[in-house]
Amino acid sequence: MDILQKRLWSFVFLQGILIGNLVDSSALPSTANPVPVMTLVGSQVVLPCSWKDSQKEMAESGCHIQWMSPPYTVFEQLGEDKWQAAEYEGRVEVPLEKLNSGDCSLIIKDVQIGDTGRYESFIVVDGVRSQKSRVFIQSVKLSVTDHKSRKDLYPGDDLVLELYTPHSFAVVFQSRDSSEWVNLWKRGDENNERMEKHHQLEQLTIKNLQYSDEGIYKVLDEGDLSVSTMQLYITEKSPSSRIQEKQEQILTDAAATSSCSALLLSVLLSCYQILLLH
């Protein structure tokens, strides 16, 4: 079902729960400044809303709340009847227990770059002549940004690249010596000797790094929007660090040898004592 059909179903749904009455949309107050909310791709965010600030009492039939990202409806709920736009399918909710107590905050899960924008909440109440009246509650400005990071690794190390969200679709790479982007991975690719997608976590491991792997890695969603940007630097180990690693390995081997020797001596002493007893 495409977006146009979804919006048609939205219209049908709204007409149904409003029992055929027209909604009289109240104008937004000229002084209504949106509440700023910022978050990162893949996280969960709460858009604040309290209908008790606008409506002291609620009908026994339950609270009728509507969230819009003008001009489209994002989420609507009347009692246990709910509707959500296709782009937010399975990602938005207003908990019923909180809604009935006055908290109409919209929870958006697995936030995407495309969710950036202005959101407005309304409560639908009984108006004059059996019509419904829509009362403005809150305006929220949501800003979603991608993840940015830097990693310094050594040749032979493995790079664990966070994908952050199941909506991540591809990974592209730009080497330090080139201005072109190369496709490294896309969702659904088979694992290979150098690249492995974790079977549960949203992580991609690139194994046995070489100097040619130094550069910029970008994780993209299906709309080619950035989920994350990571700058990778491959650093040669200094002589002092190599010496330190060697010393640590020698101490580790010595400790293991000492432990084995102590165990062998303990066994021999136990055997000797047994012989003396006999």
Backbone hydrogen bonds, N-H to C=O, Kabsch-Sander energy under -0.5 kcal/mol:
donor,donor_aa,acceptor,acceptor_aa,energy
6,K,2,D,-2.2
7,R,3,I,-2.5
8,L,4,L,-1.8
9,W,5,Q,-2.4
10,S,6,K,-2.0
11,F,7,R,-2.0
12,V,8,L,-2.3
13,F,9,W,-2.8
14,L,10,S,-2.5
15,Q,11,F,-2.3
16,G,12,V,-2.0
17,I,13,F,-2.4
18,L,14,L,-1.6
19,I,16,G,-1.4
20,G,15,Q,-2.4
21,N,18,L,-2.0
24,D,22,L,-0.6
24,D,132,K,-2.3
25,S,23,V,-1.0
26,S,134,R,-2.0
32,A,29,P,-1.8
33,N,31,T,-1.3
35,V,139,S,-2.9
37,V,141,K,-2.6
39,T,143,S,-2.2
41,V,145,T,-1.8
42,G,111,V,-3.4
43,S,40,L,-1.8
45,V,108,I,-2.5
47,L,106,L,-3.1
51,W,102,G,-1.2
52,K,102,G,-0.7
53,D,50,S,-0.9
54,S,51,W,-1.3
55,Q,51,W,-2.3
62,G,59,A,-1.9
65,I,63,C,-0.7
65,I,77,Q,-2.5
66,Q,122,F,-2.5
67,W,75,F,-3.2
68,M,120,E,-3.0
69,S,72,Y,-2.8
72,Y,69,S,-1.9
74,V,67,W,-2.7
75,F,67,W,-1.8
76,E,83,W,-2.4
77,Q,65,I,-2.5
78,L,81,D,-2.5
79,G,63,C,-1.1
81,D,78,L,-2.0
83,W,76,E,-2.1
85,A,74,V,-2.3
88,Y,85,A,-1.6
89,E,86,A,-1.3
91,R,88,Y,-2.8
92,V,88,Y,-0.8
93,E,107,I,-1.6
98,K,95,P,-0.5
99,L,95,P,-2.5
100,N,96,L,-2.3
101,S,98,K,-0.5
102,G,99,L,-1.5
103,D,98,K,-2.6
104,C,49,C,-1.2
104,C,102,G,-0.8
105,S,49,C,-0.7
106,L,47,L,-1.9
107,I,93,E,-2.9
107,I,105,S,-0.5
108,I,45,V,-2.6
108,I,106,L,-0.6
109,K,91,R,-3.4
109,K,107,I,-0.5
111,V,43,S,-2.8
115,D,112,Q,-2.0
116,T,113,I,-1.8
117,G,142,L,-2.3
119,Y,140,V,-3.3
120,E,68,M,-2.9
121,S,138,Q,-2.8
122,F,66,Q,-2.8
123,I,135,V,-2.3
124,V,64,H,-2.6
125,V,123,I,-0.6
125,V,133,S,-3.0
127,G,131,Q,-3.6
130,S,127,G,-0.7
131,Q,128,V,-1.8
132,K,22,L,-1.4
133,S,125,V,-3.2
134,R,24,D,-2.7
135,V,123,I,-3.2
135,V,133,S,-0.6
136,F,134,R,-0.5
137,I,121,S,-2.9
138,Q,121,S,-0.8
140,V,119,Y,-3.3
141,K,35,V,-2.4
142,L,117,G,-3.0
142,L,140,V,-0.7
143,S,37,V,-2.7
145,T,39,T,-2.0
147,H,227,V,-2.4
149,S,229,T,-2.0
151,K,231,Q,-2.6
153,L,151,K,-0.5
153,L,233,Y,-2.6
156,G,209,L,-2.8
157,D,154,Y,-2.2
159,L,206,I,-3.0
160,V,158,D,-0.6
161,L,159,L,-0.8
161,L,204,L,-3.5
162,E,160,V,-0.6
163,L,202,E,-2.8
164,Y,202,E,-0.9
165,T,163,L,-1.5
168,S,165,T,-2.0
169,F,220,L,-3.2
170,A,220,L,-1.9
171,V,185,W,-2.7
172,V,218,K,-2.5
173,F,182,V,-2.6
174,Q,216,I,-2.4
176,R,214,E,-1.6
178,S,175,S,-1.5
182,V,173,F,-3.0
184,L,171,V,-2.6
184,L,182,V,-0.6
185,W,171,V,-1.6
187,R,169,F,-2.8
189,D,186,K,-2.2
192,N,195,M,-2.9
196,E,205,T,-2.3
198,H,203,Q,-2.5
203,Q,201,L,-1.9
204,L,161,L,-2.6
205,T,196,E,-2.9
206,I,159,L,-3.0
206,I,204,L,-0.5
207,K,194,R,-2.8
207,K,205,T,-0.6
209,L,157,D,-3.1
213,D,210,Q,-1.9
214,E,211,Y,-1.5
215,G,232,L,-1.3
216,I,174,Q,-2.7
217,Y,230,M,-3.0
218,K,172,V,-2.6
219,V,228,S,-2.1
220,L,170,A,-2.8
221,D,225,L,-2.3
222,E,167,H,-0.6
224,D,221,D,-2.0
227,V,219,V,-3.6
228,S,219,V,-1.4
229,T,147,H,-2.8
230,M,217,Y,-2.9
231,Q,149,S,-2.3
232,L,215,G,-3.2
232,L,230,M,-0.6
233,Y,151,K,-2.6
235,T,153,L,-2.9
235,T,233,Y,-0.6
242,R,238,S,-2.2
243,I,239,P,-2.3
244,Q,240,S,-2.4
245,E,241,S,-2.4
246,K,242,R,-2.1
247,Q,243,I,-2.6
248,E,244,Q,-2.5
249,Q,245,E,-2.3
250,I,246,K,-2.4
251,L,247,Q,-2.5
252,T,248,E,-2.2
253,D,249,Q,-2.7
254,A,250,I,-2.6
255,A,251,L,-2.5
256,A,252,T,-2.2
257,T,253,D,-2.5
258,S,254,A,-2.8
259,S,255,A,-2.2
260,C,256,A,-2.1
261,S,257,T,-2.4
262,A,258,S,-2.5
263,L,259,S,-2.0
264,L,260,C,-2.3
265,L,261,S,-2.5
266,S,262,A,-2.0
267,V,263,L,-2.0
268,L,264,L,-2.3
269,L,265,L,-2.3
270,S,266,S,-2.0
271,C,267,V,-2.2
272,Y,268,L,-2.2
273,Q,269,L,-2.3
274,I,270,S,-1.8
275,L,271,C,-2.0
276,L,272,Y,-2.0
277,L,273,Q,-1.8
278,H,274,I,-1.1
